[in-house]
């Protein structure tokens, strides 16, 4: 299973992406990284070029809601990516706590999961997706 990993447009936290990449590779996934501060247009181009099985977006700086919403809306506007699973994890806002209204809007816009900072939840989400791809 190929994962496209990216920071959100305003998130410059490179070490977090290194950690996530290592985590995903240890789980057996092939990882294509776009790096930090990836604008939504770069994410779209990366998805079309690399044809991943899922997208993992990371936000450490607290602007995940704003950047994630723009990214998922752009991805969902592309018919070829309509079924591509998109996961957003990390800090959604600067308030310091999870805003359920933000999670709901991200899900309505097309995020398949909004996970916060829980790597066990990411592992479970991706494992469930991988099981769907393996014929019974």
Secondary structure by P-SEA (a helix, b strand, c coil): cccccccccccccaaaaaaaaaaaaaaccccccccccccaaaaaaaaaaacccbbbbbbcccaaaaaaaaaaaaaaaccccccbbbbbbccccccccccaaaaaaaaaacccccccccaaaaaaaaaaaaaaaccc
